[in-house]
Amino acid sequence: MWLMTSADGAGAFLSIVKKDCRENELLVRARRSGDIARFLGQRRIECIDTTADYLVRAPIPVEALVDGFRTSLAAIQYRSYKDSVKDREVHNALIEVWHSMAKIQHPVPYSDLRSLHRYADRGRQST
């Protein structure tokens, strides 16, 4: 699972998998040191592995992750997720992800085709 959060405006990108951990844990991986701790709201022991695809990793008990999700969901106050991330480097990466994922939506957001569909839907609603 990929998880992107605004994490106090700094932004965090996490990959959560069942690998190299105990039965009641999941391995949480990050590109940057501190992202795991920001998501969980507490210091966690993080392992730096320069030979792996994710630099930072930590086995985290499932219940701690559930608590992290609960806290993050309850804290949402923003109308635009991307705009809630103040770290410019992370914000720019989110824009790239947004554009990549938009390409799989048909019609593509803000395309002329989408406008035509919206216009046609309004016409059907008024009859």
N, CA, C and O atoms as a GROMACS GRO file, in nm:
protein
  508
    1MET      N    1   0.085  -0.117   0.000
    1MET     CA    2   0.000   0.000   0.000
    1MET      C    3   0.089   0.123   0.000
    1MET      O    4   0.185   0.132   0.077
    2TRP      N    5   0.058   0.215  -0.085
    2TRP     CA    6   0.124   0.345  -0.080
    2TRP      C    7   0.036   0.440  -0.002
    2TRP      O    8  -0.087   0.439  -0.017
    3LEU      N    9   0.097   0.520   0.080
    3LEU     CA   10   0.024   0.619   0.159
    3LEU      C   11   0.096   0.752   0.148
    3LEU      O   12   0.217   0.761   0.172
    4MET      N   13   0.021   0.854   0.112
    4MET     CA   14   0.075   0.989   0.108
    4MET      C   15  -0.008   1.073   0.204
    4MET      O   16  -0.131   1.076   0.195
    5THR      N   17   0.060   1.141   0.295
    5THR     CA   18  -0.010   1.224   0.392
    5THR      C   19   0.052   1.363   0.393
    5THR      O   20   0.163   1.383   0.344
    6SER      N   21  -0.022   1.457   0.449
    6SER     CA   22   0.036   1.591   0.460
    6SER      C   23   0.128   1.600   0.582
    6SER      O   24   0.215   1.687   0.586
    7ALA      N   25   0.111   1.514   0.679
    7ALA     CA   26   0.202   1.501   0.795
    7ALA      C   27   0.259   1.634   0.840
    7ALA      O   28   0.377   1.662   0.818
    8ASP      N   29   0.177   1.715   0.902
    8ASP     CA   30   0.219   1.846   0.955
    8ASP      C   31   0.271   1.940   0.847
    8ASP      O   32   0.357   2.023   0.875
    9GLY      N   33   0.221   1.926   0.727
    9GLY     CA   34   0.262   2.013   0.618
    9GLY      C   35   0.391   1.971   0.550
    9GLY      O   36   0.423   2.022   0.443
   10ALA      N   37   0.465   1.878   0.611
   10ALA     CA   38   0.592   1.835   0.552
   10ALA      C   39   0.568   1.733   0.441
   10ALA      O   40   0.649   1.721   0.349
   11GLY      N   41   0.459   1.661   0.451
   11GLY     CA   42   0.431   1.556   0.355
   11GLY      C   43   0.508   1.430   0.390
   11GLY      O   44   0.621   1.436   0.439
   12ALA      N   45   0.447   1.317   0.363
   12ALA     CA   46   0.513   1.189   0.386
   12ALA      C   47   0.464   1.091   0.281
   12ALA      O   48   0.346   1.088   0.247
   13PHE      N   49   0.556   1.012   0.229
   13PHE     CA   50   0.524   0.907   0.134
   13PHE      C   51   0.572   0.777   0.195
   13PHE      O   52   0.691   0.761   0.223
   14LEU      N   53   0.479   0.683   0.215
   14LEU     CA   54   0.512   0.556   0.278
   14LEU      C   55   0.469   0.440   0.190
   14LEU      O   56   0.371   0.450   0.116
   15SER      N   57   0.541   0.332   0.199
   15SER     CA   58   0.504   0.206   0.137
   15SER      C   59   0.489   0.106   0.251
   15SER      O   60   0.582   0.088   0.330
   16ILE      N   61   0.374   0.042   0.260
   16ILE     CA   62   0.347  -0.051   0.370
   16ILE      C   63   0.328  -0.190   0.311
   16ILE      O   64   0.240  -0.210   0.226
   17VAL      N   65   0.410  -0.286   0.356
   17VAL     CA   66   0.408  -0.421   0.301
   17VAL      C   67   0.422  -0.524   0.413
   17VAL      O   68   0.463  -0.492   0.525
   18LYS      N   69   0.388  -0.648   0.380
   18LYS     CA   70   0.409  -0.760   0.472
   18LYS      C   71   0.537  -0.830   0.429
   18LYS      O   72   0.534  -0.918   0.343
   19LYS      N   73   0.650  -0.789   0.489
   19LYS     CA   74   0.782  -0.840   0.448
   19LYS      C   75   0.881  -0.811   0.561
   19LYS      O   76   0.879  -0.702   0.618
   20ASP      N   77   0.965  -0.905   0.592
   20ASP     CA   78   1.073  -0.886   0.689
   20ASP      C   79   1.022  -0.830   0.822
   20ASP      O   80   1.081  -0.738   0.878
   21CYS      N   81   0.912  -0.887   0.873
   21CYS     CA   82   0.857  -0.840   1.000
   21CYS      C   83   0.786  -0.956   1.070
   21CYS      O   84   0.765  -1.063   1.012
   22ARG      N   85   0.748  -0.931   1.195
   22ARG     CA   86   0.678  -1.033   1.273
   22ARG      C   87   0.533  -1.046   1.227
   22ARG      O   88   0.484  -0.968   1.145
   23GLU      N   89   0.466  -1.146   1.283
   23GLU     CA   90   0.327  -1.174   1.244
   23GLU      C   91   0.233  -1.056   1.265
   23GLU      O   92   0.148  -1.031   1.181
   24ASN      N   93   0.247  -0.983   1.374
   24ASN     CA   94   0.155  -0.872   1.406
   24ASN      C   95   0.209  -0.737   1.359
   24ASN      O   96   0.163  -0.632   1.404
   25GLU      N   97   0.306  -0.739   1.267
   25GLU     CA   98   0.368  -0.615   1.218
   25GLU      C   99   0.357  -0.605   1.067
   25GLU      O  100   0.330  -0.704   0.997
   26LEU      N  101   0.377  -0.485   1.019
   26LEU     CA  102   0.395  -0.459   0.877
   26LEU      C  103   0.522  -0.377   0.861
   26LEU      O  104   0.558  -0.300   0.950
   27LEU      N  105   0.589  -0.393   0.749
   27LEU     CA  106   0.709  -0.316   0.723
   27LEU      C  107   0.669  -0.185   0.657
   27LEU      O  108   0.608  -0.184   0.550
   28VAL      N  109   0.703  -0.076   0.723
   28VAL     CA  110   0.673   0.057   0.670
   28VAL      C  111   0.804   0.111   0.613
   28VAL      O  112   0.907   0.114   0.681
   29ARG      N  113   0.797   0.154   0.486
   29ARG     CA  114   0.917   0.202   0.418
   29ARG      C  115   0.893   0.346   0.372
   29ARG      O  116   0.781   0.386   0.343
   30ALA      N  117   1.001   0.422   0.368
   30ALA     CA  118   0.991   0.563   0.328
   30ALA      C  119   1.115   0.602   0.248
   30ALA      O  120   1.219   0.537   0.257
   31ARG      N  121   1.101   0.708   0.173
   31ARG     CA  122   1.213   0.761   0.095
   31ARG      C  123   1.299   0.855   0.179
   31ARG      O  124   1.418   0.871   0.154
   32ARG      N  125   1.236   0.919   0.280
   32ARG     CA  126   1.306   1.019   0.361
   32ARG      C  127   1.299   0.983   0.509
   32ARG      O  128   1.198   0.934   0.558
   33SER      N  129   1.408   1.009   0.577
   33SER     CA  130   1.411   0.990   0.721
   33SER      C  131   1.311   1.086   0.787
   33SER      O  132   1.304   1.203   0.749
   34GLY      N  133   1.236   1.038   0.881
   34GLY     CA  134   1.140   1.121   0.953
   34GLY      C  135   0.997   1.104   0.905
   34GLY      O  136   0.904   1.137   0.978
   35ASP      N  137   0.976   1.053   0.783
   35ASP     CA  138   0.839   1.039   0.732
   35ASP      C  139   0.757   0.940   0.815
   35ASP      O  140   0.640   0.964   0.842
   36ILE      N  141   0.818   0.830   0.855
   36ILE     CA  142   0.746   0.730   0.935
   36ILE      C  143   0.707   0.790   1.070
   36ILE      O  144   0.593   0.775   1.114
   37ALA      N  145   0.801   0.857   1.134
   37ALA     CA  146   0.774   0.919   1.264
   37ALA      C  147   0.667   1.026   1.252
   37ALA      O  148   0.583   1.039   1.341
   38ARG      N  149   0.669   1.105   1.143
   38ARG     CA  150   0.566   1.209   1.125
   38ARG      C  151   0.428   1.147   1.114
   38ARG      O  152   0.332   1.198   1.172
   39PHE      N  153   0.417   1.038   1.040
   39PHE     CA  154   0.287   0.973   1.024
   39PHE      C  155   0.237   0.914   1.156
   39PHE      O  156   0.119   0.926   1.188
   40LEU      N  157   0.326   0.852   1.231
   40LEU     CA  158   0.284   0.787   1.355
   40LEU      C  159   0.278   0.882   1.473
   40LEU      O  160   0.226   0.846   1.579
   41GLY      N  161   0.331   1.003   1.458
   41GLY     CA  162   0.326   1.100   1.566
   41GLY      C  163   0.415   1.066   1.683
   41GLY      O  164   0.394   1.116   1.794
   42GLN      N  165   0.514   0.984   1.660
   42GLN     CA  166   0.606   0.948   1.767
   42GLN      C  167   0.737   0.900   1.705
   42GLN      O  168   0.742   0.866   1.587
   43ARG      N  169   0.840   0.897   1.784
   43ARG     CA  170   0.970   0.849   1.734
   43ARG      C  171   0.965   0.698   1.721
   43ARG      O  172   0.918   0.627   1.810
   44ARG      N  173   1.012   0.650   1.611
   44ARG     CA  174   1.024   0.507   1.588
   44ARG      C  175   1.166   0.478   1.545
   44ARG      O  176   1.232   0.561   1.483
   45ILE      N  177   1.213   0.361   1.578
   45ILE     CA  178   1.346   0.321   1.533
   45ILE      C  179   1.337   0.293   1.384
   45ILE      O  180   1.258   0.210   1.339
   46GLU      N  181   1.419   0.363   1.308
   46GLU     CA  182   1.420   0.347   1.164
   46GLU      C  183   1.554   0.290   1.121
   46GLU      O  184   1.658   0.331   1.173
   47CYS      N  185   1.552   0.199   1.029
   47CYS     CA  186   1.673   0.139   0.975
   47CYS      C  187   1.703   0.204   0.841
   47CYS      O  188   1.616   0.212   0.754
   48ILE      N  189   1.824   0.249   0.823
   48ILE     CA  190   1.867   0.305   0.696
   48ILE      C  191   1.934   0.194   0.617
   48ILE      O  192   2.031   0.134   0.664
   49ASP      N  193   1.885   0.166   0.498
   49ASP     CA  194   1.940   0.060   0.413
   49ASP      C  195   1.968   0.119   0.275
   49ASP      O  196   1.876   0.133   0.194
   50THR      N  197   2.092   0.154   0.249
   50THR     CA  198   2.128   0.218   0.123
   50THR      C  199   2.131   0.121   0.006
   50THR      O  200   2.151   0.162  -0.108
   51THR      N  201   2.111  -0.009   0.032
   51THR     CA  202   2.111  -0.107  -0.076
   51THR      C  203   1.970  -0.142  -0.123
   51THR      O  204   1.953  -0.215  -0.220
   52ALA      N  205   1.869  -0.091  -0.054
   52ALA     CA  206   1.729  -0.125  -0.085
   52ALA      C  207   1.662  -0.011  -0.162
   52ALA      O  208   1.714   0.100  -0.170
   53ASP      N  209   1.546  -0.041  -0.219
   53ASP     CA  210   1.477   0.061  -0.298
   53ASP      C  211   1.421   0.173  -0.211
   53ASP      O  212   1.414   0.287  -0.256
   54TYR      N  213   1.382   0.144  -0.087
   54TYR     CA  214   1.339   0.247   0.008
   54TYR      C  215   1.450   0.262   0.112
   54TYR      O  216   1.491   0.165   0.174
   55LEU      N  217   1.498   0.382   0.129
   55LEU     CA  218   1.611   0.409   0.218
   55LEU      C  219   1.578   0.380   0.364
   55LEU      O  220   1.661   0.327   0.437
   56VAL      N  221   1.457   0.416   0.406
   56VAL     CA  222   1.418   0.407   0.547
   56VAL      C  223   1.312   0.299   0.563
   56VAL      O  224   1.220   0.290   0.483
   57ARG      N  225   1.326   0.218   0.668
   57ARG     CA  226   1.229   0.112   0.691
   57ARG      C  227   1.217   0.082   0.839
   57ARG      O  228   1.314   0.095   0.915
   58ALA      N  229   1.097   0.041   0.880
   58ALA     CA  230   1.075   0.006   1.020
   58ALA      C  231   0.958  -0.091   1.029
   58ALA      O  232   0.853  -0.067   0.970
   59PRO      N  233   0.976  -0.202   1.102
   59PRO     CA  234   0.862  -0.291   1.127
   59PRO      C  235   0.775  -0.224   1.235
   59PRO      O  236   0.823  -0.186   1.342
   60ILE      N  237   0.648  -0.210   1.204
   60ILE     CA  238   0.556  -0.139   1.294
   60ILE      C  239   0.438  -0.231   1.328
   60ILE      O  240   0.382  -0.293   1.238
   61PRO      N  241   0.400  -0.241   1.456
   61PRO     CA  242   0.282  -0.320   1.491
   61PRO      C  243   0.158  -0.268   1.417
   61PRO      O  244   0.139  -0.147   1.404
   62VAL      N  245   0.076  -0.360   1.370
   62VAL     CA  246  -0.045  -0.324   1.295
   62VAL      C  247  -0.131  -0.225   1.375
   62VAL      O  248  -0.184  -0.130   1.318
   63GLU      N  249  -0.145  -0.247   1.505
   63GLU     CA  250  -0.229  -0.158   1.586
   63GLU      C  251  -0.176  -0.015   1.588
   63GLU      O  252  -0.255   0.079   1.590
   64ALA      N  253  -0.044   0.002   1.587
   64ALA     CA  254   0.013   0.137   1.582
   64ALA      C  255  -0.019   0.203   1.448
   64ALA      O  256  -0.044   0.323   1.443
   65LEU      N  257  -0.020   0.124   1.341
   65LEU     CA  258  -0.057   0.179   1.211
   65LEU      C  259  -0.204   0.217   1.206
   65LEU      O  260  -0.241   0.320   1.151
   66VAL      N  261  -0.288   0.133   1.264
   66VAL     CA  262  -0.432   0.164   1.270
   66VAL      C  263  -0.452   0.295   1.345
   66VAL      O  264  -0.531   0.379   1.303
   67ASP      N  265  -0.382   0.312   1.456
   67ASP     CA  266  -0.390   0.438   1.532
   67ASP      C  267  -0.342   0.556   1.448
   67ASP      O  268  -0.402   0.664   1.453
   68GLY      N  269  -0.235   0.536   1.371
   68GLY     CA  270  -0.184   0.642   1.284
   68GLY      C  271  -0.285   0.681   1.178
   68GLY      O  272  -0.304   0.799   1.151
   69PHE      N  273  -0.350   0.581   1.116
   69PHE     CA  274  -0.455   0.610   1.018
   69PHE      C  275  -0.570   0.685   1.083
   69PHE      O  276  -0.619   0.784   1.028
   70ARG      N  277  -0.613   0.640   1.199
   70ARG     CA  278  -0.725   0.704   1.270
   70ARG      C  279  -0.693   0.850   1.299
   70ARG      O  280  -0.775   0.939   1.275
   71THR      N  281  -0.574   0.875   1.351
   71THR     CA  282  -0.533   1.012   1.384
   71THR      C  283  -0.526   1.099   1.258
   71THR      O  284  -0.573   1.212   1.258
   72SER      N  285  -0.468   1.045   1.152
   72SER     CA  286  -0.455   1.120   1.027
   72SER      C  287  -0.592   1.154   0.967
   72SER      O  288  -0.614   1.265   0.921
   73LEU      N  289  -0.682   1.057   0.967
   73LEU     CA  290  -0.816   1.082   0.913
   73LEU      C  291  -0.891   1.187   0.993
   73LEU      O  292  -0.956   1.275   0.937
   74ALA      N  293  -0.882   1.178   1.125
   74ALA     CA  294  -0.954   1.273   1.211
   74ALA      C  295  -0.897   1.414   1.200
   74ALA      O  296  -0.967   1.511   1.228
   75ALA      N  297  -0.771   1.426   1.158
   75ALA     CA  298  -0.706   1.557   1.151
   75ALA      C  299  -0.728   1.629   1.019
   75ALA      O  300  -0.687   1.744   1.004
   76ILE      N  301  -0.791   1.564   0.922
   76ILE     CA  302  -0.808   1.627   0.790
   76ILE      C  303  -0.895   1.752   0.803
   76ILE      O  304  -1.009   1.746   0.848
   77GLN      N  305  -0.838   1.865   0.762
   77GLN     CA  306  -0.907   1.994   0.762
   77GLN      C  307  -0.897   2.063   0.626
   77GLN      O  308  -0.956   2.169   0.605
   78TYR      N  309  -0.824   2.003   0.534
   78TYR     CA  310  -0.796   2.069   0.407
   78TYR      C  311  -0.902   2.036   0.302
   78TYR      O  312  -0.968   1.933   0.308
   79ARG      N  313  -0.915   2.128   0.206
   79ARG     CA  314  -1.004   2.106   0.091
   79ARG      C  315  -0.926   2.050  -0.027
   79ARG      O  316  -0.984   1.990  -0.117
   80SER      N  317  -0.794   2.070  -0.027
   80SER     CA  318  -0.707   2.018  -0.132
   80SER      C  319  -0.587   1.952  -0.066
   80SER      O  320  -0.507   2.017   0.001
   81TYR      N  321  -0.576   1.822  -0.086
   81TYR     CA  322  -0.465   1.750  -0.024
   81TYR      C  323  -0.331   1.805  -0.071
   81TYR      O  324  -0.244   1.835   0.011
   82LYS      N  325  -0.313   1.819  -0.202
   82LYS     CA  326  -0.184   1.866  -0.254
   82LYS      C  327  -0.146   2.000  -0.192
   82LYS      O  328  -0.030   2.021  -0.157
   83ASP      N  329  -0.242   2.091  -0.179
   83ASP     CA  330  -0.212   2.224  -0.124
   83ASP      C  331  -0.183   2.220   0.026
   83ASP      O  332  -0.128   2.316   0.080
   84SER      N  333  -0.218   2.111   0.093
   84SER     CA  334  -0.189   2.100   0.237
   84SER      C  335  -0.043   2.066   0.263
   84SER      O  336   0.004   2.081   0.376
   85VAL      N  337   0.027   2.022   0.161
   85VAL     CA  338   0.168   1.985   0.176
   85VAL      C  339   0.252   2.108   0.143
   85VAL      O  340   0.255   2.152   0.028
   86LYS      N  341   0.319   2.161   0.242
   86LYS     CA  342   0.396   2.286   0.228
   86LYS      C  343   0.538   2.262   0.179
   86LYS      O  344   0.600   2.353   0.123
   87ASP      N  345   0.591   2.144   0.200
   87ASP     CA  346   0.726   2.113   0.153
   87ASP      C  347   0.723   2.114  -0.001
   87ASP      O  348   0.656   2.031  -0.062
   88ARG      N  349   0.795   2.207  -0.061
   88ARG     CA  350   0.789   2.228  -0.206
   88ARG      C  351   0.832   2.104  -0.284
   88ARG      O  352   0.770   2.072  -0.386
   89GLU      N  353   0.935   2.034  -0.239
   89GLU     CA  354   0.983   1.916  -0.310
   89GLU      C  355   0.876   1.806  -0.312
   89GLU      O  356   0.852   1.743  -0.414
   90VAL      N  357   0.812   1.784  -0.196
   90VAL     CA  358   0.707   1.683  -0.188
   90VAL      C  359   0.585   1.729  -0.268
   90VAL      O  360   0.525   1.649  -0.340
   91HIS      N  361   0.549   1.856  -0.257
   91HIS     CA  362   0.434   1.909  -0.332
   91HIS      C  363   0.453   1.887  -0.482
   91HIS      O  364   0.360   1.844  -0.550
   92ASN      N  365   0.572   1.916  -0.532
   92ASN     CA  366   0.599   1.896  -0.674
   92ASN      C  367   0.588   1.749  -0.714
   92ASN      O  368   0.539   1.717  -0.822
   93ALA      N  369   0.634   1.660  -0.627
   93ALA     CA  370   0.622   1.517  -0.655
   93ALA      C  371   0.475   1.475  -0.658
   93ALA      O  372   0.434   1.393  -0.741
   94LEU      N  373   0.394   1.533  -0.567
   94LEU     CA  374   0.250   1.501  -0.566
   94LEU      C  375   0.182   1.547  -0.694
   94LEU      O  376   0.093   1.479  -0.745
   95ILE      N  377   0.222   1.661  -0.746
   95ILE     CA  378   0.167   1.709  -0.872
   95ILE      C  379   0.196   1.609  -0.984
   95ILE      O  380   0.110   1.580  -1.067
   96GLU      N  381   0.319   1.556  -0.985
   96GLU     CA  382   0.354   1.457  -1.087
   96GLU      C  383   0.270   1.330  -1.073
   96GLU      O  384   0.225   1.275  -1.173
   97VAL      N  385   0.248   1.285  -0.949
   97VAL     CA  386   0.164   1.167  -0.926
   97VAL      C  387   0.021   1.197  -0.972
   97VAL      O  388  -0.041   1.113  -1.037
   98TRP      N  389  -0.030   1.316  -0.938
   98TRP     CA  390  -0.166   1.354  -0.977
   98TRP      C  391  -0.180   1.345  -1.129
   98TRP      O  392  -0.278   1.289  -1.180
   99HIS      N  393  -0.084   1.402  -1.202
   99HIS     CA  394  -0.090   1.399  -1.348
   99HIS      C  395  -0.082   1.256  -1.402
   99HIS      O  396  -0.156   1.221  -1.494
  100SER      N  397   0.005   1.175  -1.345
  100SER     CA  398   0.017   1.036  -1.391
  100SER      C  399  -0.112   0.959  -1.369
  100SER      O  400  -0.157   0.885  -1.457
  101MET      N  401  -0.173   0.975  -1.252
  101MET     CA  402  -0.296   0.903  -1.221
  101MET      C  403  -0.415   0.959  -1.299
  101MET      O  404  -0.508   0.885  -1.331
  102ALA      N  405  -0.412   1.088  -1.330
  102ALA     CA  406  -0.521   1.148  -1.408
  102ALA      C  407  -0.530   1.085  -1.546
  102ALA      O  408  -0.638   1.079  -1.605
  103LYS      N  409  -0.418   1.039  -1.597
  103LYS     CA  410  -0.416   0.980  -1.731
  103LYS      C  411  -0.495   0.851  -1.740
  103LYS      O  412  -0.536   0.812  -1.849
  104ILE      N  413  -0.519   0.784  -1.626
  104ILE     CA  414  -0.595   0.659  -1.631
  104ILE      C  415  -0.745   0.683  -1.616
  104ILE      O  416  -0.824   0.589  -1.627
  105GLN      N  417  -0.784   0.806  -1.591
  105GLN     CA  418  -0.926   0.841  -1.580
  105GLN      C  419  -0.976   0.880  -1.719
  105GLN      O  420  -0.911   0.956  -1.791
  106HIS      N  421  -1.092   0.828  -1.754
  106HIS     CA  422  -1.150   0.861  -1.884
  106HIS      C  423  -1.291   0.914  -1.864
  106HIS      O  424  -1.377   0.841  -1.814
  107PRO      N  425  -1.318   1.038  -1.901
  107PRO     CA  426  -1.226   1.131  -1.964
  107PRO      C  427  -1.128   1.190  -1.861
  107PRO      O  428  -1.156   1.194  -1.741
  108VAL      N  429  -1.015   1.236  -1.912
  108VAL     CA  430  -0.911   1.295  -1.830
  108VAL      C  431  -0.964   1.422  -1.765
  108VAL      O  432  -1.036   1.498  -1.830
  109PRO      N  433  -0.930   1.448  -1.637
  109PRO     CA  434  -0.978   1.570  -1.571
  109PRO      C  435  -0.946   1.695  -1.652
  109PRO      O  436  -0.836   1.710  -1.707
  110TYR      N  437  -1.042   1.784  -1.657
  110TYR     CA  438  -1.028   1.915  -1.722
  110TYR      C  439  -1.006   1.907  -1.872
  110TYR      O  440  -0.964   2.004  -1.934
  111SER      N  441  -1.036   1.791  -1.930
  111SER     CA  442  -1.025   1.781  -2.075
  111SER      C  443  -1.153   1.834  -2.139
  111SER      O  444  -1.256   1.845  -2.072
  112ASP      N  445  -1.147   1.866  -2.265
  112ASP     CA  446  -1.266   1.911  -2.336
  112ASP      C  447  -1.374   1.805  -2.334
  112ASP      O  448  -1.492   1.837  -2.324
  113LEU      N  449  -1.335   1.679  -2.344
  113LEU     CA  450  -1.430   1.569  -2.342
  113LEU      C  451  -1.506   1.566  -2.210
  113LEU      O  452  -1.627   1.543  -2.209
  114ARG      N  453  -1.437   1.590  -2.101
  114ARG     CA  454  -1.503   1.591  -1.971
  114ARG      C  455  -1.603   1.705  -1.964
  114ARG      O  456  -1.713   1.688  -1.911
  115SER      N  457  -1.567   1.822  -2.018
  115SER     CA  458  -1.659   1.936  -2.019
  115SER      C  459  -1.784   1.903  -2.098
  115SER      O  460  -1.894   1.941  -2.058
  116LEU      N  461  -1.769   1.833  -2.209
  116LEU     CA  462  -1.884   1.794  -2.288
  116LEU      C  463  -1.976   1.701  -2.210
  116LEU      O  464  -2.098   1.715  -2.216
  117HIS      N  465  -1.917   1.606  -2.136
  117HIS     CA  466  -1.998   1.515  -2.054
  117HIS      C  467  -2.072   1.593  -1.946
  117HIS      O  468  -2.190   1.568  -1.921
  118ARG      N  469  -2.004   1.686  -1.882
  118ARG     CA  470  -2.066   1.765  -1.776
  118ARG      C  471  -2.182   1.846  -1.832
  118ARG      O  472  -2.288   1.854  -1.770
  119TYR      N  473  -2.163   1.904  -1.949
  119TYR     CA  474  -2.268   1.983  -2.014
  119TYR      C  475  -2.386   1.894  -2.049
  119TYR      O  476  -2.501   1.932  -2.028
  120ALA      N  477  -2.359   1.775  -2.103
  120ALA     CA  478  -2.466   1.682  -2.139
  120ALA      C  479  -2.542   1.637  -2.016
  120ALA      O  480  -2.664   1.625  -2.019
  121ASP      N  481  -2.470   1.612  -1.903
  121ASP     CA  482  -2.536   1.571  -1.780
  121ASP      C  483  -2.627   1.680  -1.727
  121ASP      O  484  -2.736   1.650  -1.677
  122ARG      N  485  -2.586   1.805  -1.736
  122ARG     CA  486  -2.671   1.916  -1.690
  122ARG      C  487  -2.799   1.921  -1.771
  122ARG      O  488  -2.907   1.944  -1.717
  123GLY      N  489  -2.787   1.899  -1.902
  123GLY     CA  490  -2.904   1.900  -1.988
  123GLY      C  491  -3.003   1.791  -1.951
  123GLY      O  492  -3.124   1.814  -1.955
  124ARG      N  493  -2.954   1.674  -1.914
  124ARG     CA  494  -3.042   1.564  -1.873
  124ARG      C  495  -3.108   1.593  -1.740
  124ARG      O  496  -3.223   1.556  -1.720
  125GLN      N  497  -3.036   1.660  -1.649
  125GLN     CA  498  -3.093   1.689  -1.518
  125GLN      C  499  -3.204   1.790  -1.524
  125GLN      O  500  -3.295   1.787  -1.441
  126SER      N  501  -3.199   1.882  -1.622
  126SER     CA  502  -3.299   1.988  -1.627
  126SER      C  503  -3.428   1.945  -1.692
  126SER      O  504  -3.527   2.019  -1.689
  127THR      N  505  -3.431   1.826  -1.752
  127THR     CA  506  -3.555   1.781  -1.817
  127THR      C  507  -3.639   1.699  -1.726
  127THR      O  508  -3.747   1.654  -1.766
   0.00000   0.00000   0.00000
